[in-house]
Amino acid sequence: MGRIVRQKRHELLKKRIEDNPFINDEELAELFSVSVATIRLDRLALGIPEMRIRIKEKAQALPMRQSAGEVGEVVECTVGERAISILTATVDMVDEAHIVRSQVLYAQANALARHVLHLPVIITSVANMKYKQPVTAGDTLVAMAEVIRQRENKYYVWVKTRKNGKEVFRTKFIIESLE
């Protein structure tokens, strides 16, 4: 995007965070070609809280919504484009090492990918996943699904799951409509 003068950057920063309240400071710094410290100072000057607080405020402001299957609570969805779900990991989700089992993260991601498509009969034909960092009981997981493209009856959906702004799990799905 190249360097932008502060006043214009502030306007664009506000707009970008309004469009995606779950964007983190590192992503914003890269987008605006400035340091993370500059983004933090800009947010402070604009009265915009850090991502963790924005997520918490958004979750608390919303009434109970339709769940993403059985794993995670969908808090935002634009059908065919993107969706967000929140899940707080519980003790019953962990293994002997007290780490949340990968199938829980997969279940949240898959349920959200299916939810964003909102099609009557679909199957997940391919899932390429990466568990990047350990998750433990009590962690709040924010999964963001984005429909990247569609070819005939196949939909390509990326789901990225974050904990405290850091990506902990990601999945690329190919989901097929059977209609």
Disulfide bonds with the S-S distance in Angstrom:
none
